Amino acid sequence: MTALRYVLDITQEDLDAALACVSQHARVEEAGSHAANLAFSLYTVAHSLGERIRTRLQFTAAGNHDHDTVIQLRNEWNDLMCCVEPWQGRELFDEERFRTVEHATEAGAAFRSYALSQARKFAAGTAAPPL
């Protein structure tokens, strides 16, 4: 499996793996402890996000890649990664899969990079001369 890099690369399997990671680790904390309370909170947030992500994945699988859907999917996925991150380096934490994403696709990332480089060239050419 290649590393998750783009919003539209997120799959149902990625979501299921992230939720399984949170679920397993939340269950093993000592009941009533501060760690258990925090883990339960992360579990609750993760599963709420998971339902929204699941819906967005259904939209994108059906070819609905409108701006709002993609942005919401990105934001919710990145929020979910905040819930998974406390267990980085532990069992079920997938370094390749559990990462935040910024761009919808590789083409989108390339376009943004190009646009930024052109904006920098323009700004450098229009800068006021030093005094």
N, C-alpha and C positions, 0 to 999 in steps of 0.2 A: 504494500500500500504506500502511495506517495503522501507526502506531508500535505495537510490541509492548508491551502493558501488563499482561496477566494470564496466569497459568499456563496456563489452558485455551485461550489464543490461540496457543500455541506449535504450529507445524506441522512436518511432515516437511521442508518446503522451508526453514524457518528453520534446522533442524538441519543439513541438507545444506549450506546457505550458510556456516554457522559452521565446519563441518569443512573445507570447501573453502578458506576463508580461512586457517585454521591450516596446512593442508597446503601451500598455495602458498607461504606465507611461510617455513615451515620448510625447504622445499626450496632456497630461494635463498641461504641463509646459507652462508658459506665453510666447507667441510668441515673438521672438526677444530678449528674456532675455538670459543671460549667461547660465542659467540652461537649457533652451530650446535648445540652440546650442549644449551643451554637450549631452543632451538626444538624439538629432537627430543624433549626431555622433555615440553614442552607438547603436542606432536603426539601422543605416546603417551597422555598423560592424557586429552586431548580425545577421542581415538578410543575409549578405554575408556568414558568418560562417554557418548559418542555411542551406543554399543551399548545401554547401560542406558536412555538417553532414548528411543531408538527403540522399545524394548519398552514403556515407559510410554505413549508416544504411541499405540501400538496398543491398549493397554488403554483409554485415554481416548476414542479414536475409536470403540471398541465400546460406549461409554457407562458405563464403569467409572470413576466419579469419587469413589471412596471416599477418605477422609481420608488414609490412608497413601500411596496412589498419587499423589495430588495433591501432598502434601508432599515426597515423594521426587522427583517430577518437578521441582518448584520448586527444591529444593536442588541437584539434578544440573545443571539448566539454569544456575543461578547460578554453580556451579563451572565449567561450560563457558565462561561469559562471562569468568571470570578467565583462562582459557587464550587467549581471543581478544583480550582487552583490550590486550596489548602492541602490537598492530598497529592500534590506533585511529588514524584519520586516513589510513591507507594504503589502497592498492588492495584491493578486495573487502570492506573493513570497512563494514558497513551500520549507520549510526548509529541508524536507526529500528528495526532488527531486533535488533541485538546489545546488549541491555540486560537488567539483572537484573529480576526480577519478585517481587512480595511476595504478592499476593492471587490466589486462584484465578479469580475473576470480578469484574466490575464490581459486581454485587450484594453480593458478599462484602466488597469494599472499602467500599461504602456502609454496610453493616451494622456493620462495625468502627468506622467513623467515628462513626456514631450512638451505638453502645455506649460509646465513649470519651467523647463529649460528655455523655452521661447520667451516667457515672461521675464526671466532673469536677463536674457540677452537684451530685450527691449529696455528694461530698467537700467541696465549698465550703459546703454547707448543714450539714454535721456537724462542721466544723472547730471546735476549741476557741477560745473567745474570747481575744483578746490579754490579756496580764497588765498 
